[in-house]
Amino acid sequence: MGAKAYQKQEVLSVKEECLICKAPLEYLETDILMECEICHKTENSKTRCVNGHYVCNDCHTQGLDTILGLCMEETSKDPIEIIERAKDQADLIWLENLNLRGQFKGDIMRYIAEKYPQLIPLYDEIYNKGKRDYWQALEAQVKQICSENDFPYLRNDLPYGRSKPGKPVIVNYFYHEEIRLNNR
């Protein structure tokens, strides 16, 4: 049998880490009784961080119903309106634009031309001519809201830990081209 040639592929991996201390998670061979660091419920589990912290599934997924509800009910496409409505109900508000690259860009632009023709000049400036004016103006508005409300603001980064009640972390992912894969 001849040797097979394999193409090297870049792999994007999700770094699983402790919600308490950001240390890596470890997976035990057998269940052991652990106490949740957040609600103090005790239960059997195989997963904890290397520092011994355990967070139960209920605490780990706390708020997902609210997130899903907000996403399903939201009708606005204006990020400023969305921040205003969600700020008292969310720990994290993630703002992201369309990442129009590759084989789907033409299809999406045709769809926009058919359904939202008034947006074609703006989308042409952004996605065909590479202009950032729209995103920079929107970013300035978002930063202003964050400053006025003492909300943490991040650009192209992941929030770590929980935010203060009523002070959601605002994450700006308007600049996809600046994001680089970081193989750890």
Secondary structure, 3 states (H helix, E strand, C coil): CCCCCCCCCCCCCCCCECCCCCCEEEEEEEEEEEECCCCCCEEEEEEEECCCCCCCHHHHCCCHHHHHHHHHHCCCCCHHHHHHHHCCCCCEEEEECCCCCHHHHHHHHHHHHHHCHHHHHHHHHHHHCCCCHHHHHHHHHHHHHHHHHCCCEEECCCCCCCCCCCCCEEEEECCHHHCCCCCC
